[in-house]
Structure formats: C-alpha cells, structure tokens
C-alpha cells in the first residue's frame, strides 16, 4: 500500500530490514503506515 506520505519520503534503494528490525511508523487518522528505517 502506497500513500502520499510515503511518496514524500526518500526512497530506499532496497527494502532491506535494518539490523535492529526497527520500523518507522506514522499514524494518520485511523490508518498506520510503516516502512523499514533507511539510514543513508
């Protein structure tokens, strides 16, 4: 599921999970959007 909020974030080269398995999540209204954290 892609949202306008996700499209505004810098894209990750690959959807690799971080070493700590952490996710960055944001709650908008009744929906929660999560994606692997990218540190580049």
C-alpha positions in Angstrom: 0.0 0.0 0.0 1.5 3.3 -1.1 0.4 6.6 0.4 1.2 10.3 -0.4 3.1 10.4 2.9 5.3 7.5 1.9 6.0 9.0 -1.5 7.3 12.2 0.1 9.9 10.2 2.0 13.3 9.5 0.4 13.0 6.0 -1.3 15.2 3.2 0.0 17.5 1.5 -2.6 16.3 -1.8 -1.4 13.5 -2.7 1.2 16.1 -4.2 3.5 15.2 -4.6 7.1 17.6 -2.8 9.5 19.8 -4.7 11.8 17.6 -3.9 14.8 14.5 -4.9 12.8 13.0 -1.5 13.6 10.2 0.2 11.6 9.4 3.8 11.3 5.6 4.2 11.7 3.2 7.1 11.5 -0.5 7.2 12.3 -2.7 9.3 10.2 -6.3 9.3 11.1 -7.3 5.7 11.6 -4.5 4.3 9.4 -1.0 3.4 10.4 1.8 3.4 7.8 5.1 1.6 8.5 8.3 1.1 6.5 11.8 -0.2 7.2 14.0 2.6 8.5 16.6 3.9 6.0 19.9 5.3 7.1 21.8 6.7 4.2 
